[in-house]
Amino acid sequence: MSGGVDSAVAAARAVEAGHEVVGVHLALSRMPGTLRTGSRGCCTIEDAMDARRVANLLDIPFYVWDFSERFKADVVDDFVAEYEAGRTPNPCMRCNEKIKFAALLDKAIALGFDAVATGHYATLVDGPAGRELHRASAWAKDQSYVLGVLTEEQLAHCYFPLGDTPSKELIRAEAEERGIQVAAKPDSHDICFIPEGDTREWLSEHLDREPGEIVDESGDVIGTHDGARGYTVGQRRGLQLGRPAVDGNPRYVLSIRPVSNQVVVGPKERLAISRIAGGRYSWAGEPGIDPGVAFSCDVQIRAHADPVPAVARLVEIDEAERTELHRADASHEIVVDIDLALAEPLLGVAPGQTAVLYRGTRVLGQFTIDRALASAEPGTELHVEEMSVAAPTMSV
């Protein structure tokens, strides 16, 4: 129970369905006295009090579990390390993977609970081969993307009571009817441990900021920056370039080079991607798929992005072609190519983003992007220069 309206209604529906429900709020902040400011921040002391009031209304036991140490190690420190390596991480994915459906779920099962229920908008289906994760009934509110890190074994112990509700407005109306005080509480935005919303300023307090060069793809210096780690692929604003492009068009960040401390910029068309590669992959179940044989799927690279058609297959890593981006113990990778006959190239793909694979509405699995192949120049890879943090590789 986060203290928000979604988890409050999810708990109420679980009680109404006849389950024995216990409310749990996760204390994740290293500063427990932190208060919430409007829609900024979450997991604050104010949120904990809101969650307790809902639990009292529902007449269910309520506990606060302190996972702040685990959260710092698995989410915050990982976030910093990824930016230090020139990546743009998704901390919400890491939190779901490492905290809500690993640390929390493991503790719940150890205590004898059957499942963890949350206020996520996603649908669970008991299929012939096990539990399946599908999109919510309304794609506009669908949150299956951020749940793509869940494995088939974890899904067997999940419960998402809001999956069939088509809008947040209906959830708020239901909460008001139930007398839940947080019915009108604003949704949380931004990264929860950066409540001010200024990621670059926050990173400057956790990473050394060293001035360096902004270069074009030919290596010509066209500007300077005050710290490469504050930039992300696809960024246009704040570049402060010394001279305009020859064609007069704006330039975008194409890649970050942590070792040489350079930011590479170029035209928008160079952001178009036909293949992406990455690691940290997991499966949410394989519906009759032999991953060693090419299979069709859709790939989604952001929470609110449109999925695009792709073809994937699992291949053995050729030792002669192994790069620093492959983990030493990784023996296979998944290669997935965007079907450009059916879809536009992906734009602004940044290392560190999560790509989730779907078949129809069903989630197949996910991976973290390490590098990308540009559509504009076949055979030219972007975003891999001098990557300093290696990862197991899954290619798309």
C-alpha positions in Angstrom: 0.0 0.0 0.0 1.9 3.0 -1.3 -0.5 5.6 0.2 -2.0 6.3 -3.2 -5.5 5.7 -4.6 -4.6 2.7 -6.8 -3.2 0.5 -4.1 -6.0 1.6 -1.8 -8.7 0.4 -4.2 -6.7 -2.7 -4.9 -6.7 -3.6 -1.2 -10.4 -2.8 -0.9 -11.2 -5.1 -3.9 -9.1 -7.9 -2.4 -11.0 -7.6 0.9 -14.3 -7.6 -0.9 -13.3 -10.7 -2.9 -13.0 -12.6 0.4 -9.2 -12.7 0.7 -7.4 -12.5 4.0 -5.6 -9.2 3.4 -2.7 -7.5 5.3 -1.6 -4.0 4.3 2.1 -3.4 3.9 3.8 -0.1 3.2 7.4 -0.1 2.1 9.7 2.4 3.8 12.2 3.0 1.0 13.5 6.5 1.8 16.8 7.1 3.6 15.2 10.2 5.0 12.0 8.9 6.8 11.0 12.4 7.8 10.6 13.4 4.2 7.2 14.9 3.3 5.4 14.8 0.0 5.0 18.0 -2.1 1.9 17.7 -4.3 2.5 15.0 -7.0 6.3 14.9 -6.3 7.8 12.1 -4.2 6.4 8.9 -2.9 7.1 6.4 -0.1 7.2 9.4 2.3 6.0 9.6 5.9 2.9 11.3 4.6 2.2 8.4 2.2 2.7 5.9 5.1 0.1 7.7 7.2 -2.3 7.8 4.2 -1.9 4.0 3.7 -2.5 3.4 7.4 -5.7 5.3 7.4 -7.0 3.2 4.4 -6.0 0.0 6.2 -7.9 1.2 9.3 -11.0 1.9 7.1 -10.8 -1.6 5.6 -10.2 -3.0 9.1 -7.1 -5.0 8.0 -3.7 -5.3 9.8 -1.1 -2.8 8.6 2.7 -2.9 8.8 5.6 -0.8 7.5 8.6 -2.8 6.3 11.9 -1.0 6.1 13.6 -1.9 2.7 15.6 1.3 2.5 19.0 -0.4 2.6 18.0 -2.8 -0.1 16.4 0.0 -2.1 19.6 2.1 -2.0 21.8 -0.9 -3.0 19.6 -2.3 -5.8 17.9 0.8 -7.2 19.6 4.1 -6.2 23.2 2.8 -6.4 22.4 1.0 -9.7 20.9 4.2 -11.0 24.1 6.1 -10.3 26.3 3.4 -11.7 24.3 3.2 -14.9 24.6 7.0 -15.5 28.3 6.8 -14.7 28.6 4.3 -17.5 26.8 6.6 -19.9 23.4 4.8 -19.8 19.9 6.1 -19.1 18.4 3.6 -16.6 14.8 3.0 -15.6 14.7 2.9 -11.8 11.0 1.9 -11.7 11.9 -1.4 -13.5 14.7 -2.1 -11.1 12.4 -1.4 -8.1 9.8 -3.8 -9.4 12.5 -6.4 -10.2 14.5 -6.1 -7.0 12.2 -4.7 -4.3 8.4 -5.2 -4.9 8.5 -8.5 -6.6 11.7 -9.9 -5.1 12.5 -8.7 -1.6 8.8 -8.1 -0.7 7.5 -11.2 -2.5 10.2 -13.4 -1.0 9.4 -12.1 2.5 5.7 -12.5 2.0 6.0 -16.1 0.8 8.3 -16.9 3.7 5.7 -15.6 6.1 3.0 -17.8 4.5 1.2 -15.4 2.2 0.0 -16.6 -1.1 0.5 -13.5 -3.2 1.4 -9.8 -3.3 -1.4 -7.6 -4.6 -0.6 -4.1 -6.0 -2.4 -1.3 -7.7 -0.8 -1.9 -11.1 -3.0 -1.8 -14.2 -2.2 -5.2 -15.8 -4.0 -8.5 -16.3 -3.1 -12.0 -15.2 -4.5 -15.0 -17.1 -4.2 -18.6 -15.9 -3.2 -20.2 -19.2 -2.7 -23.9 -20.0 1.0 -23.7 -19.2 0.8 -21.3 -16.2 0.2 -17.7 -15.2 0.4 -15.2 -18.1 1.0 -11.4 -17.8 -1.2 -9.4 -20.3 -1.9 -5.7 -20.9 -4.6 -4.0 -18.9 -8.0 -3.7 -20.5 -7.3 -0.1 -21.5 -3.9 0.5 -23.1 -3.9 4.2 -22.1 -3.5 3.1 -18.5 -1.6 -0.2 -19.1 1.4 -0.8 -16.8 2.4 -4.2 -18.1 5.6 -2.6 -19.4 7.0 -1.8 -16.0 6.0 -5.3 -14.9 7.9 -6.9 -17.8 10.8 -7.8 -15.4 8.6 -10.4 -13.6 9.3 -14.1 -14.3 6.7 -16.8 -14.7 7.5 -18.0 -11.1 6.9 -14.6 -9.7 3.7 -14.1 -11.6 2.3 -17.2 -9.9 2.3 -15.2 -6.7 1.0 -11.8 -8.0 -2.5 -10.3 -7.9 -3.5 -7.2 -9.9 -7.2 -6.3 -9.0 -7.3 -3.2 -11.2 -6.4 -4.8 -14.5 -10.0 -4.8 -15.9 -10.7 -1.1 -15.0 -10.5 1.1 -18.1 -9.7 4.5 -16.5 -8.2 6.2 -13.4 -11.3 8.3 -13.2 -13.3 5.2 -12.4 -10.9 4.2 -9.7 -11.1 7.6 -8.1 -14.9 7.5 -8.2 -14.9 4.1 -6.6 -12.5 5.3 -3.9 -14.8 8.2 -3.1 -17.8 5.9 -2.9 -15.9 3.7 -0.5 -15.0 6.7 1.7 -11.3 6.4 1.0 -9.7 9.7 1.8 -7.0 9.6 -0.9 -9.6 9.5 -3.7 -8.3 12.8 -5.1 -4.7 12.5 -4.1 -2.4 13.4 -7.1 -0.4 10.7 -8.8 3.3 10.5 -8.2 5.5 11.8 -11.0 9.2 11.9 -11.6 11.7 9.5 -9.9 10.7 8.9 -6.3 14.1 9.5 -4.8 14.5 12.7 -6.8 11.3 14.4 -5.8 12.5 17.8 -7.1 12.4 16.3 -10.6 15.9 17.6 -11.6 17.8 14.5 -12.4 20.8 16.3 -13.7 21.3 18.4 -10.6 20.8 15.3 -8.4 23.4 13.4 -10.3 25.9 16.3 -10.0 25.7 15.7 -6.2 26.5 12.0 -6.6 28.9 11.9 -9.6 31.9 14.0 -10.3 31.1 16.6 -13.0 34.0 17.0 -15.4 33.9 19.4 -18.3 34.5 17.9 -21.8 33.9 18.1 -25.5 30.7 17.9 -27.6 31.7 16.3 -30.9 29.9 15.4 -34.2 30.2 11.9 -35.7 33.4 12.8 -37.5 35.0 13.8 -34.2 35.1 17.5 -34.8 34.7 19.5 -31.6 31.6 21.8 -31.8 31.0 22.6 -28.2 31.7 21.9 -24.6 29.7 20.4 -21.7 30.1 20.5 -17.9 29.6 16.8 -17.4 28.7 14.1 -19.9 26.9 12.0 -17.4 24.0 14.4 -17.2 23.1 13.9 -20.9 20.9 11.2 -22.5 20.5 9.9 -26.0 17.9 11.9 -28.0 18.3 15.0 -25.9 18.1 18.3 -27.9 17.8 21.1 -25.3 20.7 22.4 -23.3 23.5 21.4 -25.7 24.9 25.0 -26.0 26.8 24.2 -29.2 29.4 26.6 -30.4 28.3 26.6 -34.0 25.1 25.6 -35.9 24.8 22.5 -38.2 25.7 23.1 -41.9 22.0 22.4 -42.9 20.7 24.6 -40.1 18.7 21.8 -38.5 18.9 21.0 -34.8 21.3 18.3 -33.5 20.6 15.6 -30.9 22.6 13.6 -28.6 23.5 10.3 -30.3 25.8 8.7 -27.7 27.7 9.3 -24.5 31.4 8.3 -24.2 32.2 8.0 -20.5 35.8 7.1 -20.9 36.7 10.1 -23.1 34.0 12.2 -21.5 32.6 13.2 -24.8 29.0 13.8 -26.0 28.3 12.9 -29.6 25.6 14.8 -31.5 24.1 14.6 -34.9 20.9 14.9 -37.0 17.6 13.5 -35.9 17.6 10.8 -38.6 20.7 9.2 -37.0 18.5 8.4 -34.0 16.5 6.0 -36.1 17.2 2.4 -35.0 16.6 -0.9 -36.6 18.3 -3.2 -34.0 19.0 -2.9 -30.3 21.2 -5.0 -28.1 21.3 -5.5 -24.4 21.3 -7.7 -21.3 19.7 -8.4 -17.9 17.1 -10.3 -19.7 14.3 -12.4 -18.2 11.3 -14.4 -19.4 7.6 -14.1 -18.3 6.8 -17.4 -20.0 7.2 -18.7 -23.6 3.8 -19.6 -25.2 4.8 -22.5 -27.4 7.9 -20.6 -28.6 11.2 -22.3 -29.3 13.5 -19.3 -28.7 16.2 -20.9 -30.8 14.0 -20.5 -33.9 13.1 -17.0 -35.1 9.7 -15.9 -33.8 7.6 -12.8 -34.3 6.9 -10.4 -31.5 6.4 -6.7 -30.7 9.0 -4.6 -28.8 8.2 -1.6 -26.6 11.1 0.6 -25.3 9.3 3.0 -23.1 6.3 2.8 -20.7 4.1 4.9 -23.0 5.7 4.1 -26.4 3.9 2.2 -29.1 5.0 -1.4 -29.6 6.6 -2.1 -33.0 6.8 -5.5 -34.9 10.0 -7.4 -34.6 11.6 -10.8 -35.1 13.6 -12.5 -32.4 15.7 -15.6 -31.9 18.0 -17.0 -29.2 21.6 -17.6 -30.5 24.8 -18.8 -28.9 27.4 -16.2 -28.4 30.4 -16.6 -30.7 33.5 -16.4 -28.5 35.4 -14.9 -31.3 32.9 -12.0 -31.5 32.4 -11.5 -27.7 32.8 -7.9 -26.7 33.2 -6.1 -23.3 29.4 -5.7 -23.3 29.0 -9.5 -22.9 29.2 -10.8 -19.3 31.9 -13.4 -18.9 29.3 -16.1 -18.0 26.8 -15.2 -20.7 26.6 -18.1 -23.3 23.6 -16.9 -25.3 22.0 -13.7 -26.5 18.6 -12.9 -28.1 18.8 -11.1 -31.5 15.7 -9.1 -32.4 15.3 -7.0 -35.6 12.7 -4.4 -36.0 10.4 -5.3 -39.0 10.8 -2.0 -40.9 8.3 -3.2 -43.5 5.6 -2.9 -40.8 7.0 -0.3 -38.5 8.9 3.0 -38.4 12.4 2.8 -36.9 12.7 3.4 -33.2 13.9 6.8 -32.3 16.1 8.0 -29.5 17.0 4.6 -28.1 19.4 5.1 -25.1 21.6 2.4 -23.4 20.0 1.6 -20.1 16.4 1.7 -21.3 14.3 -1.4 -20.9 12.8 -3.2 -23.9 9.8 -5.4 -23.3 8.8 -8.1 -25.7 5.1 -8.9 -26.4 3.0 -11.3 -28.4 -0.3 -9.7 -28.8 -1.3 -8.5 -25.3 1.0 -11.0 -23.6 4.4 -10.1 -22.1 7.1 -12.5 -23.2 10.1 -11.0 -21.4 12.4 -8.0 -21.2 16.0 -6.8 -21.4 18.2 -3.8 -20.8 19.5 -2.1 -23.9 23.2 -1.7 -24.3 23.7 -0.7 -27.9 21.8 0.1 -31.1 22.2 -0.3 -34.9 21.3 2.8 -36.8 18.8 2.5 -39.7 20.4 5.4 -41.6 23.7 3.6 -42.1 23.3 -0.2 -42.1 26.2 -1.9 -40.3 26.9 1.2 -38.2 26.4 0.7 -34.4 25.7 3.6 -32.1 25.9 4.1 -28.4 28.6 1.5 -27.7 31.7 3.6 -27.6 33.8 3.1 -24.5 31.0 1.6 -22.4 32.5 1.0 -19.0 29.9 -1.3 -17.4 29.4 -4.6 -19.0 26.2 -6.6 -19.0 24.8 -9.9 -20.4 23.5 -9.3 -23.9 20.1 -9.6 -25.5 19.8 -8.0 -29.0 16.9 -6.4 -30.6 
